[in-house]
Each structure stands twice: as structure tokens, then as C-alpha cells.
Amino acid sequence: MTKPRGNGRKKEERERLLAALANPVPPGGIGLRVVQVPERLLAVDPAEYRCSLLAMQLADEWTEYVAATAITAHAQNYRQAIDRLCQYVDEALAHGAEGVSLVDPDLFDTLVKWELSLPEGYAPGSTRPYLIASALRVLITRRDDHPDREVAPALARLARGPVLLGSGEWTERDEFTRQEKRAMVRAAWRSIRATRKRLDDGWALAEQGRHPEQGSWTSVPDLLWGLAHEEIVFDDFRRFMPSSREWPLEMLEFTAGPGMIPRPQSARMQLTRTLFASLYPTTFDLHAFRVLLMDATGYTSEEVTGFGEADVELLPRGVRLTLLKNRAGQLRHRAFRDQAPSKALPAEDDAGGQLTVNWPRREASEVVRQLLYLTARVRAKTPHVTDTLFVSAAVRANYRIVFDRWHPNARRGKFRGWLAAMEVEVKGDPNIGRLRKSVKVEKAIVTEGRIDAAADDHTEETFASHYAQGTTLRILSGRTITTAQQHWFGKALDRVDGPTVVSGAEDIDAALLETSGLSSQEAEDIMTGQLDMGVSHCKNPYQGPYSRPGELCAVAPLRCLECRNAWILPSNLPQLLLFKAHLERLRTLLAPQAFTRLWGQSWVNLDAVLDDRTPEELAQARKHIEAGQAVLDLPLSAHTEFDA
């Protein structure tokens, strides 16, 4: 049978891509580490599409870009963009898609239609369409920037222009509460102690065994000895190990746990993984180190998992780390000092038989030492991984042993699973980025809200737009604003900007005034009429708020109703009624805004004073006015003010 045309070319393209993926050679960059991207993220096969040339062009750019930028989880955005576009082009152009490439200007309309069709497969407000469209534009722009790679000018202009879709809606992640963060830190130390004990016990048990051919294929120490000395491989398990029904109880419980029996179908695989986990740290074990390093240093997950043995300098009382943030292209050298020795008692058994250990909570040096110790054997088997201490061992479904860098998003070892296994309950999305926010919140609290101090490893704009939006800082900000408002409101209430009104009968004496807050001399002067200012009495006309200290008040009696030195007695009621008539006349002559600005406070205070008087007192005061027994002397300026 004759093969269809094009299969040979597609096979060559497939082999070329796989070779590129196996040996990515990114352009050199100063200060950037090149990491090997997991093959599962780079699984694009141009031969799967009719538009194989277009897929090859985009895959070339993607391979180099991912390797150069060292992105991992976000690499799937570019892979999905290529896949979605090629599928759309195949369906839209049918057989005409075979010759399509980025040098073809006729691809412009297809790209526009594809981009506009992206939201159809997502919920309203999703951010995925925007991310996919942006990812494809990055690849096209990158190819256009290369001097030896051709892109149609129309496509280049489209890629450099704005995305035709909205960015979608998203909810900013909140930080972990202090209780949740404290529980995670404690769980992390428990996890590290359990991991170290498991590995130490595993190697100690391995030293008790011998080669399974000399001992037994159903002896745990013999199996551990064979794996530890690399005398057996897991394929030998399928060849020489009997069925799980013939295993001794010790081996069954070692595999599935105390009091449990593994399923026969998966018993061998479960045993191999348990044996391997007794000798080497797994993906699951390293979550604890990331939690503690983020808590101790305050830096991002990318930075605390991205330093190698050469980037560690252990100090007598601390550690100096070289931290790289690929996204910002920043390389930092930071020293983290140990805390002062705790006064707590050394480890001992309490009354309940529980071991109490004074483990350091936030000493980065101790966390790094533990990490160096637990990953030493894996790092010895991964000499090609030099840019991180986070390396682990795993057994694949085909019994293949893998020593590689840590993949925290692996299906069997996600952060969510670690929290569940350590019985740490958190509200909301269990994302490790929330721990970084929690540390930032603590830093903001310690620095008393100074953004320049809290934003010590990024811009202040980033802190204000990203980290300051958490619940804790919002509550603290609200409390700060409320406290400030209450402070100044209390100041306003404590400050007396109006007169003191003495109500009661006509027979007010000096003793009553003294009990109200006046000195004996001030009370005597008021009673003898020496401090009568017209509408009120002034306890000290030479210390008024409207004149310089020592000078006689120059605004009496026009501002007496706004002065804290004024004392209003029942005998001042007729003058108050006359002053009210004066203000009513001004109110008819001045614009409302001008009257409120000049006399608003006096008008309000006067109304308050008169409202406290009884109708009998007001009627008696009016009789005094009609009889000519009450006169209000005002300065000439009071009668011409409305002309201003």
C-alpha cells in the first residue's frame, strides 16, 4: 500500500521537534539560569495538524522561549494557544491549511476570527481567552524579532497591537490567616521530622538486609538493601517477586500501612513506591521546606526553590542565599540571621508522653541544613540539576525510576494534597502564593504600614495593587482610619468653640459660677458686671481666641457666641433676642452662602441657647426690651458688613 503524500515530511518534522525538545538551546542571558522544562509541557506534535508548517514555526518559538525564560506552569498557555490555533486553522481552511505559515498575509483574517472565537468555550468573564491570545501574540512577535525568520508584516502588526478581547474578571487571592499560617508552619516542621525519621529508618533497615537472591524477595530489609546498593531494579520485582497473596504480614503492612492490606492488582507498584520513599525524599516531602523557607525569608516560591548548593553560604549564625527571580530578572544575595537563643526548655517528654521539641520557627539556616541533608542522595544522582536543592525521586507507572528536579504541581504531590495529609484546614484556594501575601502582611504590620519598607523586593505600585488588597491590611487600614477619625472627633468634642450657658433662676451667685468651672475672681467679676460684653460675659477678655494674648478682644460682642471664654447668664437673654434680630436682618441682606460663612456658627449657637429657654423667660425678656430696659451696643462695622 502506498503511503499518502506528506507523511515523510511530517515524520521528519516530528523528529526535528522532538530533538529540539530533548536538547533546548536557548539564547544566552546574563544572570539567567536555564532549566529543563518537563516534557509533558512541551508535547506538541506538528504532524497531528494539516497546518504542520505553522505548528512547527510556533513550536520552535515556544521551545526557545520556554527554555530561555525558565517558566514551567505557565508554559501550558503557549502550548494550548498553538493547539487551539492549529485546530481552528485545520477546520476553517480544510485542505488549504497544509501550506499555511506565518509568512502568508492571508492568514490575517483567520487569526482575527480565531481570537474572537476564543471566549465561546469558556464561562463569561474567564481570563483564559485573553491569556491564550496573548501567548500566541508573544510567539509571533518573538519570531518577527528574529533577523533570520520571516513573518508577514500584517501578522506582525496584529501581534504587536492590542488583544481584541477583554482581560476578563478575576478575584484577588486573599492571604492566609495568621492561624492558618501558624498551623502550616507547625505542620511543616512535623513533616520534616517525619521525613527525616523515615529516611533514617529506611537506610538503617537497608543495612540489615542482603541481596534478595541470598535472602528473600519477601523481606523488606533485603529489598531495601538491593535498592540502596543498586543491585536490583524494579523490573526484577515483576520477574522474581511472588504474588501479594504470598507476602508475609510484615510486608503487607509495610506496603499499605498498619492493619491494612494492599489491593492485589496494584500491590507491587505500591510496594515499590513505598520502598523508594523509605530511601529518598518524594515530591510530597518537599512542600514543607518551601513553606518554611517562604515563611523565614519572605520571598516567593520561585526564589526559595530556585537556589542550588553553590548559592548557599552557611554562616556561623545564619545563612546567605543567592535568590533569582526570573520574571523580574533580579539576582539577589541575602543573608538571613538566626534568632536569639530561646529560653524554652530543651526537648523532653511531658506528662502525656508527647515529645516537645523547641524547633526553630523562622531560622532559614536550619531549614536549609535540613534540606541539604535530606536531598543529598538525590542530588548525587542528579548532577545535571545544579540550580535548585529541591530534587526528589519518583517511580513511574512503568516501574521507571526518576531522579529529577521538584515538580510541585505533580498529580500525586500537589500542595492541596499536602495540606490535607497534614490535616491543615484553610479557607479558600489552597495556593502557595497566599503564603507570600501572609508574610507581606506581617512585614507591613511590623513596619507600621510603611509601604517603602514592606515593598523591599518589588515596587511600591506592586505592593499597593497586589499585596495591600488582602483582608488583614484592609481591616487594619479601616481601624487606622476609624481611630484617626475618633481621635479628631474627640478633639473636636473636647474643644469648646461656643459659650458656656448657665441656666436657672435669676438668683445666680458667685458660688454657683465657681462650681461651674470659674475661679473665685472670675466669678466675682462676672457678678459685679465688670466682664459684661453685651450678649454674654467674658471670663478673660485679654486671652481671647481672636486676638493676640494680652490684648483686649476686638471682636466682642459680634463673635461672643463662637468664643469659649463667653459665659451666658439668664440676665443676658434680652440682649440675645436683640442680637438675633440683628442676625435676621443680615440674613435678608446677605446671600445664603455669605451669611453661612460669616455668621452660620453664631446663628446655630444662638438658636441652641434660645431653645433652652422657657416661653415665660422669653416673654419676660421681650417686656424688658419693649420697656427700653435692654439695649444692645454693636460696633459700626456690624451695620455696614452687608455692603462688602
C-alpha positions as CSV (number, residue, x, y, z in Angstrom):
1,M,0.0,0.0,0.0
2,T,1.3,3.4,-0.9
3,K,1.6,5.9,1.9
4,P,-0.2,9.3,1.4
5,R,1.9,12.2,0.3
6,G,3.3,14.3,3.1
7,N,3.8,11.6,5.7
8,G,7.6,11.5,5.1
9,R,7.8,15.3,5.6
10,K,5.7,15.2,8.7
11,K,7.8,12.4,10.2
12,E,10.9,14.5,9.6
13,E,9.2,17.5,11.2
14,R,8.2,15.4,14.2
15,E,11.8,14.0,14.7
16,R,13.1,17.5,14.4
17,L,10.8,18.9,17.0
18,L,11.4,16.0,19.4
19,A,15.2,16.5,19.1
20,A,14.7,20.2,19.8
21,L,12.6,19.5,22.9
22,A,15.2,17.0,24.2
23,N,18.0,19.5,23.8
24,P,16.6,23.0,24.1
25,V,19.4,25.6,23.4
26,P,18.1,29.0,24.4
27,P,19.9,32.2,23.6
28,G,22.4,33.0,26.4
29,G,21.3,35.5,29.0
30,I,23.2,37.2,31.8
31,G,22.1,36.2,35.2
32,L,19.5,33.7,34.0
33,R,19.6,30.0,34.8
34,V,18.4,27.6,32.0
35,V,16.2,24.9,33.3
36,Q,15.0,21.7,31.7
37,V,11.2,22.1,31.0
38,P,9.2,19.0,31.7
39,E,8.4,17.1,28.5
40,R,4.7,16.9,29.4
41,L,4.5,20.6,29.0
42,L,6.2,20.5,25.5
43,A,4.2,17.8,23.9
44,V,3.3,19.4,20.6
45,D,3.4,17.2,17.5
46,P,3.1,19.2,14.3
47,A,2.3,16.0,12.4
48,E,-1.1,16.0,14.1
49,Y,-2.3,19.0,12.1
50,R,-2.8,19.8,8.5
51,C,-1.1,23.1,9.1
52,S,2.1,21.4,10.2
53,L,4.4,24.2,8.9
54,L,2.5,26.7,11.0
55,A,2.7,24.4,14.0
56,M,6.4,23.9,13.5
57,Q,7.1,27.6,13.3
58,L,5.2,28.3,16.5
59,A,6.6,25.3,18.3
60,D,10.2,26.5,17.5
61,E,9.5,29.8,19.1
62,W,7.7,28.2,22.0
63,T,10.6,25.8,22.8
64,E,13.2,28.5,22.8
65,Y,11.0,31.0,24.8
66,V,10.1,28.5,27.5
67,A,13.7,27.4,27.9
68,A,15.1,30.9,27.9
69,T,12.5,32.3,30.4
70,A,12.5,29.1,32.6
71,I,8.8,29.2,33.0
72,T,7.1,25.9,33.9
73,A,3.4,26.1,34.9
74,H,2.7,29.0,32.5
75,A,4.2,27.1,29.6
76,Q,0.9,25.4,29.1
77,N,-0.7,28.7,28.0
78,Y,1.6,28.7,24.9
79,R,1.1,25.0,24.2
80,Q,-2.7,25.5,24.4
81,A,-2.5,28.5,22.2
82,I,-0.7,26.6,19.5
83,D,-3.1,23.6,19.8
84,R,-6.2,25.8,19.6
85,L,-5.0,27.8,16.7
86,C,-3.9,24.8,14.6
87,Q,-7.2,23.1,15.2
88,Y,-9.1,26.2,14.2
89,V,-7.0,26.6,11.0
90,D,-7.5,23.0,10.1
91,E,-11.3,23.3,10.4
92,A,-11.5,26.7,8.8
93,L,-9.2,26.1,5.8
94,A,-9.6,22.3,5.5
95,H,-7.2,21.0,2.8
96,G,-5.9,24.6,2.2
97,A,-4.3,24.5,5.7
98,E,-1.3,22.4,4.5
99,G,0.7,25.3,3.1
100,V,-0.3,27.9,5.7
101,S,2.6,29.6,7.5
102,L,3.4,32.9,9.3
103,V,4.8,34.3,6.0
104,D,1.3,34.2,4.5
105,P,-0.5,37.5,4.8
106,D,-3.8,35.8,4.0
107,L,-3.6,34.2,7.5
108,F,-4.6,37.6,9.0
109,D,-8.3,37.2,8.8
110,T,-8.1,33.6,10.1
111,L,-6.1,34.8,13.2
112,V,-8.6,37.6,13.9
113,K,-11.6,35.2,13.7
114,W,-9.8,32.6,15.8
115,E,-9.0,35.2,18.5
116,L,-12.6,36.5,18.6
117,S,-13.9,32.9,18.8
118,L,-11.9,32.0,21.9
119,P,-14.5,33.1,24.5
120,E,-17.0,30.6,23.1
121,G,-15.5,27.7,25.1
122,Y,-15.3,29.5,28.4
123,A,-17.5,30.9,31.1
124,P,-18.4,34.7,30.9
125,G,-15.6,36.7,32.5
126,S,-13.0,34.0,32.1
127,T,-9.4,35.2,31.8
128,R,-8.3,32.2,29.8
129,P,-9.2,33.5,26.3
130,Y,-7.1,36.7,26.9
131,L,-4.1,34.6,28.2
132,I,-4.2,32.3,25.2
133,A,-4.5,35.1,22.7
134,S,-1.6,37.0,24.4
135,A,0.5,33.9,24.4
136,L,0.2,33.4,20.7
137,R,1.0,37.1,20.1
138,V,4.2,36.7,22.1
139,L,5.3,33.8,19.9
140,I,4.6,35.7,16.7
141,T,6.3,38.8,18.0
142,R,9.3,36.8,19.1
143,R,9.6,35.2,15.6
144,D,9.3,38.6,14.0
145,D,12.1,40.0,16.1
146,H,14.5,37.3,14.9
147,P,16.5,38.6,11.9
148,D,16.6,35.3,10.1
149,R,12.9,34.4,10.5
150,E,10.2,35.9,8.3
151,V,6.8,37.0,9.4
152,A,4.2,38.7,7.2
153,P,4.1,42.4,8.1
154,A,0.3,42.3,8.5
155,L,0.6,39.4,11.0
156,A,3.4,41.2,12.9
157,R,1.3,44.4,13.2
158,L,-1.6,42.3,14.5
159,A,0.7,40.6,17.1
160,R,2.1,43.8,18.3
161,G,-1.2,45.5,18.6
162,P,-3.7,45.3,21.5
163,V,-5.5,42.0,22.1
164,L,-9.0,42.0,20.7
165,L,-10.5,40.5,23.8
166,G,-11.1,41.8,27.3
167,S,-8.8,40.6,30.1
168,G,-11.7,39.0,31.9
169,E,-12.5,39.2,35.6
170,W,-10.6,37.7,38.5
171,T,-10.7,37.8,42.2
172,E,-7.5,38.7,44.0
173,R,-6.4,35.9,46.3
174,D,-6.5,36.7,50.0
175,E,-3.7,35.9,52.3
176,F,-3.8,33.0,54.8
177,T,-4.9,34.0,58.2
178,R,-2.4,34.1,61.0
179,Q,-3.9,30.9,62.5
180,E,-3.7,29.1,59.1
181,K,-0.1,30.2,58.6
182,R,0.9,29.2,62.1
183,A,-0.7,25.8,61.5
184,M,1.1,25.3,58.2
185,V,4.5,26.2,59.8
186,R,3.9,23.7,62.6
187,A,2.8,21.0,60.1
188,A,5.9,21.7,58.0
189,W,8.2,21.0,60.9
190,R,6.3,17.9,61.8
191,S,6.5,16.8,58.2
192,I,10.3,17.4,58.1
193,R,10.8,15.4,61.3
194,A,8.7,12.6,59.9
195,T,10.6,12.6,56.6
196,R,14.0,12.5,58.3
197,K,12.9,9.7,60.6
198,R,11.5,7.7,57.7
199,L,14.7,8.0,55.6
200,D,17.0,7.3,58.5
201,D,15.0,4.3,59.5
202,G,14.9,3.1,55.9
203,W,18.7,3.3,55.4
204,A,19.2,1.7,58.8
205,L,16.8,-1.1,57.8
206,A,18.7,-1.5,54.5
207,E,21.9,-2.1,56.3
208,Q,20.3,-5.1,58.0
209,G,19.5,-6.8,54.7
210,R,21.3,-8.6,51.9
211,H,20.8,-9.4,48.3
212,P,17.3,-10.8,47.8
213,E,18.7,-13.8,45.9
214,Q,20.7,-14.7,49.0
215,G,17.9,-13.6,51.4
216,S,14.3,-13.4,50.3
217,W,12.2,-11.4,47.8
218,T,9.6,-11.0,50.5
219,S,11.9,-9.4,53.1
220,V,11.7,-5.7,53.4
221,P,15.3,-5.2,54.6
222,D,16.6,-7.3,51.7
223,L,14.6,-5.3,49.1
224,L,15.8,-2.0,50.7
225,W,19.4,-3.3,50.6
226,G,19.1,-4.2,46.9
227,L,17.7,-0.8,46.0
228,A,20.1,1.1,48.2
229,H,23.2,-0.6,46.7
230,E,21.6,-0.6,43.2
231,E,21.9,-4.4,42.9
232,I,18.3,-4.8,41.8
233,V,15.9,-2.9,39.6
234,F,12.2,-2.6,39.9
235,D,11.7,-4.8,36.8
236,D,13.1,-7.6,39.0
237,F,10.0,-7.2,41.2
238,R,7.8,-8.4,38.4
239,R,10.1,-11.3,37.5
240,F,11.0,-12.7,40.9
241,M,8.6,-11.4,43.5
242,P,5.6,-13.7,44.3
243,S,2.0,-12.6,44.3
244,S,0.9,-10.4,47.2
245,R,-1.2,-13.2,48.5
246,E,2.1,-15.0,49.5
247,W,3.6,-11.9,51.2
248,P,4.2,-12.1,55.0
249,L,2.1,-9.8,57.2
250,E,5.1,-7.5,57.9
251,M,5.5,-6.8,54.2
252,L,1.7,-6.2,53.6
253,E,1.6,-3.7,56.4
254,F,4.8,-2.0,55.2
255,T,3.1,-1.5,51.9
256,A,-0.4,-0.4,52.8
257,G,0.0,0.7,56.4
258,P,-0.6,-0.9,59.8
259,G,-3.7,-3.1,59.8
260,M,-4.2,-2.7,56.1
261,I,-3.7,-4.9,53.0
262,P,-2.9,-3.6,49.5
263,R,-5.0,-4.5,46.5
264,P,-3.5,-7.4,44.6
265,Q,-3.8,-5.5,41.3
266,S,-1.5,-2.7,42.4
267,A,0.4,-4.3,45.3
268,R,3.7,-4.5,43.5
269,M,3.6,-0.8,42.4
270,Q,2.5,0.3,45.8
271,L,5.4,-1.7,47.4
272,T,8.0,-0.2,45.0
273,R,6.9,3.3,45.8
274,T,6.9,2.7,49.5
275,L,10.4,1.2,49.3
276,F,11.7,4.0,47.3
277,A,10.1,6.6,49.6
278,S,12.0,4.9,52.5
279,L,15.3,5.8,50.9
280,Y,14.7,9.1,49.1
281,P,12.5,12.2,49.6
282,T,9.4,12.4,47.4
283,T,7.6,15.3,45.8
284,F,5.2,15.3,48.7
285,D,8.0,15.8,51.3
286,L,9.4,19.0,49.8
287,H,6.3,21.1,50.3
288,A,7.3,21.5,53.9
289,F,10.6,23.1,53.0
290,R,9.0,25.5,50.6
291,V,6.5,26.6,53.3
292,L,9.3,27.2,55.9
293,L,11.6,29.0,53.5
294,M,8.8,31.3,52.4
295,D,7.9,32.0,56.0
296,A,11.5,32.5,57.1
297,T,12.7,34.6,54.1
298,G,9.6,36.3,52.9
299,Y,10.5,35.6,49.3
300,T,8.4,34.0,46.5
301,S,8.1,30.3,45.8
302,E,10.1,30.7,42.6
303,E,13.0,32.2,44.6
304,V,13.2,29.9,47.6
305,T,13.1,26.8,45.3
306,G,15.5,28.2,42.7
307,F,18.9,28.2,44.5
308,G,21.4,25.4,44.3
309,E,24.2,24.2,46.5
310,A,26.6,26.8,45.1
311,D,24.2,29.5,46.0
312,V,24.2,28.6,49.7
313,E,26.8,30.0,52.2
314,L,26.3,28.8,55.7
315,L,27.4,31.4,58.3
316,P,28.2,30.9,61.9
317,R,24.8,32.4,62.9
318,G,22.8,32.3,59.7
319,V,22.9,31.6,56.0
320,R,23.5,33.7,52.9
321,L,21.4,32.7,49.8
322,T,21.6,33.8,46.2
323,L,18.0,34.2,45.0
324,L,16.9,34.6,41.4
325,K,13.5,35.9,40.3
326,N,13.3,35.0,36.6
327,R,10.2,37.1,35.9
328,A,11.8,40.3,37.1
329,G,15.3,39.3,36.1
330,Q,16.6,40.1,39.6
331,L,19.5,38.3,41.3
332,R,19.8,39.0,45.0
333,H,22.3,38.0,47.6
334,R,20.6,38.0,51.0
335,A,21.8,37.0,54.5
336,F,19.3,35.6,57.0
337,R,20.5,35.7,60.6
338,D,19.4,33.3,63.2
339,Q,17.2,34.4,66.0
340,A,18.4,34.8,69.6
341,P,18.5,31.5,71.6
342,S,15.1,30.7,73.1
343,K,14.7,30.5,76.8
344,A,12.4,27.5,76.4
345,L,13.4,24.2,78.0
346,P,15.2,21.6,75.9
347,A,13.3,18.7,74.3
348,E,11.8,16.3,76.9
349,D,8.8,14.1,77.4
350,D,5.8,15.8,79.0
351,A,3.3,14.3,81.3
352,G,1.3,13.0,78.4
353,G,4.2,11.2,76.8
354,Q,4.3,13.7,73.9
355,L,7.7,14.7,72.7
356,T,8.1,18.5,73.0
357,V,10.8,19.9,70.8
358,N,12.0,23.5,70.7
359,W,12.3,23.6,66.9
360,P,13.3,26.9,65.3
361,R,10.3,28.5,63.7
362,R,11.9,31.1,61.4
363,E,15.5,30.2,61.1
364,A,16.3,29.9,57.4
365,S,19.7,28.4,58.1
366,E,18.2,25.4,59.9
367,V,15.7,24.8,57.1
368,V,18.5,24.9,54.5
369,R,20.6,22.5,56.5
370,Q,17.7,20.0,56.8
371,L,17.1,20.4,53.1
372,L,20.8,19.8,52.2
373,Y,20.8,16.7,54.4
374,L,17.6,15.1,53.1
375,T,18.3,15.7,49.4
376,A,22.0,14.8,49.4
377,R,21.5,11.3,47.9
378,V,19.1,12.6,45.3
379,R,21.4,15.4,44.3
380,A,24.2,12.9,44.0
381,K,22.1,11.1,41.3
382,T,21.2,14.3,39.5
383,P,24.5,16.1,38.8
384,H,22.8,17.9,35.9
385,V,20.5,19.7,38.2
386,T,22.6,22.4,39.9
387,D,20.2,25.3,40.1
388,T,18.0,24.0,42.9
389,L,18.1,22.0,46.1
390,F,14.5,20.9,45.5
391,V,15.1,17.5,43.9
392,S,13.1,14.3,44.5
393,A,12.7,10.7,43.5
394,A,9.7,9.0,41.9
395,V,8.7,5.7,40.4
396,R,6.6,6.0,37.2
397,A,3.8,3.6,36.3
398,N,6.1,1.6,34.1
399,Y,8.5,1.0,37.1
400,R,10.9,3.6,35.8
401,I,13.0,5.3,38.5
402,V,13.2,9.1,38.0
403,F,15.6,11.4,39.9
404,D,14.7,14.9,38.9
405,R,14.0,18.5,40.0
406,W,10.9,19.0,42.1
407,H,7.6,19.4,40.3
408,P,5.2,20.8,43.0
409,N,2.2,20.5,40.7
410,A,2.6,16.8,40.0
411,R,-0.7,14.9,40.2
412,R,0.3,12.9,43.3
413,G,2.1,15.7,45.2
414,K,0.2,19.0,45.0
415,F,0.1,21.5,47.8
416,R,-3.6,20.8,48.3
417,G,-2.8,17.2,49.0
418,W,0.0,18.1,51.4
419,L,-2.4,20.3,53.4
420,A,-5.0,17.6,53.6
421,A,-2.5,14.9,54.6
422,M,-1.1,17.2,57.4
423,E,-4.6,18.0,58.5
424,V,-4.2,21.7,57.9
425,E,-7.6,23.4,57.1
426,V,-7.6,26.6,55.1
427,K,-10.4,28.6,53.7
428,G,-10.4,29.5,50.1
429,D,-8.0,28.4,47.4
430,P,-5.0,26.5,48.8
431,N,-2.5,28.3,46.7
432,I,1.1,28.7,47.9
433,G,1.1,32.4,46.7
434,R,-1.2,33.2,49.6
435,L,1.6,32.4,52.0
436,R,3.8,35.1,50.4
437,K,1.0,37.5,51.0
438,S,0.7,36.5,54.6
439,V,4.4,37.3,55.1
440,K,4.0,40.6,53.4
441,V,1.1,41.4,55.7
442,E,3.3,40.7,58.8
443,K,6.0,42.9,57.3
444,A,3.6,45.7,56.8
445,I,2.4,45.4,60.4
446,V,5.9,45.4,61.8
447,T,6.9,48.4,59.7
448,E,3.7,50.2,60.9
449,G,2.2,50.4,57.4
450,R,5.2,51.9,55.6
451,I,5.0,50.7,52.0
452,D,8.6,51.6,51.2
453,A,9.7,49.2,53.9
454,A,7.2,46.4,53.2
455,A,7.8,46.6,49.4
456,D,11.5,45.8,49.8
457,D,11.8,43.3,46.9
458,H,9.4,44.9,44.4
459,T,7.9,48.3,43.5
460,E,5.5,50.2,45.8
461,E,2.9,50.1,43.0
462,T,3.0,46.2,43.1
463,F,2.5,46.2,46.8
464,A,-0.4,48.7,46.6
465,S,-2.2,46.8,43.8
466,H,-1.4,43.2,44.8
467,Y,-0.4,42.7,48.4
468,A,-2.3,45.6,50.1
469,Q,-5.6,44.2,48.9
470,G,-5.8,41.4,51.5
471,T,-8.4,41.3,54.2
472,T,-6.0,41.8,57.1
473,L,-4.5,45.0,55.7
474,R,-7.9,46.3,54.7
475,I,-9.1,45.7,58.3
476,L,-6.0,47.4,59.7
477,S,-6.4,50.3,57.4
478,G,-10.1,50.6,58.4
479,R,-9.1,50.5,62.0
480,T,-6.4,53.1,61.5
481,I,-8.9,55.4,59.7
482,T,-11.5,54.9,62.4
483,T,-9.0,55.5,65.2
484,A,-7.9,58.7,63.5
485,Q,-11.4,59.9,63.0
486,Q,-12.3,59.1,66.6
487,H,-9.2,60.9,67.8
488,W,-10.0,64.1,65.9
489,F,-13.7,63.8,66.6
490,G,-12.9,63.6,70.3
491,K,-10.6,66.6,69.9
492,A,-13.5,68.5,68.3
493,L,-15.8,67.5,71.2
494,D,-13.3,68.4,73.8
495,R,-12.7,71.8,72.2
496,V,-15.3,74.3,73.3
497,D,-15.8,76.7,70.4
498,G,-19.0,78.1,71.9
499,P,-20.2,79.8,75.1
500,T,-21.0,78.2,78.4
501,V,-24.6,78.7,79.2
502,V,-25.8,78.9,82.8
503,S,-29.5,78.3,83.1
504,G,-31.7,78.5,86.1
505,A,-33.3,81.1,88.3
506,E,-32.3,84.8,88.4
507,D,-30.6,84.4,91.8
508,I,-27.3,83.1,90.5
509,D,-24.4,83.8,92.8
510,A,-20.6,83.5,92.6
511,A,-20.6,80.1,94.3
512,L,-22.7,78.6,91.5
513,L,-20.3,80.0,88.9
514,E,-17.3,78.7,90.8
515,T,-18.7,75.2,90.8
516,S,-19.3,75.5,87.1
517,G,-15.5,76.0,86.5
518,L,-14.7,79.6,87.1
519,S,-12.2,80.9,89.6
520,S,-13.4,83.0,92.5
521,Q,-12.1,86.2,91.0
522,E,-13.7,85.5,87.6
523,A,-17.0,84.6,89.2
524,E,-16.8,87.8,91.3
525,D,-16.0,90.0,88.3
526,I,-19.0,88.5,86.3
527,M,-21.4,89.0,89.2
528,T,-20.4,92.7,89.5
529,G,-20.7,93.3,85.8
530,Q,-17.1,94.1,85.1
531,L,-16.9,91.4,82.4
532,D,-20.2,92.2,80.7
533,M,-19.6,92.2,76.9
534,G,-23.2,92.7,75.8
535,V,-24.6,89.4,74.7
536,S,-22.5,87.5,77.3
537,H,-19.9,87.8,80.0
538,C,-16.2,87.1,79.2
539,K,-14.1,85.3,81.8
540,N,-10.9,86.8,80.4
541,P,-11.2,89.4,77.6
542,Y,-7.4,89.6,77.3
543,Q,-6.9,85.9,76.4
544,G,-9.5,85.5,73.6
545,P,-9.0,83.2,70.6
546,Y,-9.5,86.1,68.1
547,S,-6.8,88.4,69.4
548,R,-3.2,88.2,70.5
549,P,-2.6,87.2,74.1
550,G,-2.6,90.2,76.4
551,E,-4.7,92.4,74.0
552,L,-8.3,93.3,74.6
553,C,-10.7,91.3,72.5
554,A,-11.5,93.3,69.4
555,V,-14.5,91.2,68.1
556,A,-16.9,91.4,71.1
557,P,-19.8,91.2,71.1
558,L,-20.1,90.0,67.5
559,R,-18.2,86.8,68.0
560,C,-19.0,86.1,71.6
561,L,-21.4,83.3,70.6
562,E,-18.4,81.5,69.0
563,C,-16.0,82.0,71.8
564,R,-15.0,79.6,74.5
565,N,-14.5,82.4,77.0
566,A,-18.1,83.5,76.9
567,W,-20.5,82.8,79.8
568,I,-24.2,83.4,79.2
569,L,-26.4,84.1,82.2
570,P,-30.2,84.4,82.3
571,S,-29.7,88.2,82.6
572,N,-28.3,88.2,79.0
573,L,-31.5,86.9,77.5
574,P,-32.8,90.3,76.3
575,Q,-29.5,91.1,74.6
576,L,-29.6,87.7,72.9
577,L,-33.0,88.4,71.5
578,L,-31.8,91.8,70.1
579,F,-28.7,90.1,68.6
580,K,-31.0,87.5,67.0
581,A,-33.0,90.4,65.4
582,H,-29.7,91.8,64.1
583,L,-28.7,88.5,62.5
584,E,-32.2,88.1,61.0
585,R,-31.8,91.4,59.3
586,L,-28.4,90.4,58.0
587,R,-29.8,87.2,56.8
588,T,-32.2,89.1,54.5
589,L,-29.4,91.2,53.1
590,L,-26.6,88.7,52.5
591,A,-26.5,85.8,50.1
592,P,-27.1,82.4,51.9
593,Q,-23.5,81.3,51.2
594,A,-22.1,84.6,52.6
595,F,-24.3,84.5,55.7
596,T,-23.4,80.9,56.4
597,R,-19.7,81.7,56.0
598,L,-19.8,84.8,58.2
599,W,-22.5,84.1,60.8
600,G,-23.5,80.4,60.4
601,Q,-21.9,79.2,63.6
602,S,-23.2,82.2,65.7
603,W,-26.7,81.6,64.3
604,V,-26.6,77.9,65.2
605,N,-25.3,78.5,68.7
606,L,-27.8,81.3,69.3
607,D,-30.7,79.1,68.3
608,A,-29.4,76.4,70.7
609,V,-29.3,78.9,73.6
610,L,-32.7,80.3,73.0
611,D,-34.3,76.8,72.5
612,D,-33.3,76.0,76.1
613,R,-35.3,79.0,77.5
614,T,-38.9,78.6,78.6
615,P,-41.6,80.6,76.9
616,E,-42.1,82.6,80.2
617,E,-38.4,83.6,80.2
618,L,-38.6,84.7,76.5
619,A,-41.8,86.7,77.2
620,Q,-40.2,88.4,80.2
621,A,-37.2,89.3,78.1
622,R,-39.3,90.9,75.4
623,K,-41.1,93.0,78.0
624,H,-37.7,94.3,79.1
625,I,-36.9,95.2,75.5
626,E,-40.3,96.9,74.9
627,A,-39.8,98.9,78.1
628,G,-36.5,100.2,77.0
629,Q,-34.6,98.4,79.8
630,A,-32.4,96.4,77.4
631,V,-30.0,97.8,74.8
632,L,-27.5,96.1,72.5
633,D,-24.5,98.1,71.7
634,L,-22.8,97.0,68.4
635,P,-19.8,98.5,66.6
636,L,-20.4,100.5,63.4
637,S,-19.0,97.7,61.3
638,A,-21.9,95.5,62.3
639,H,-24.2,97.7,60.3
640,T,-22.2,98.0,57.1
641,E,-20.9,94.5,56.8
642,F,-23.6,93.6,54.2
643,D,-22.1,96.2,51.8
644,A,-18.8,94.2,51.5
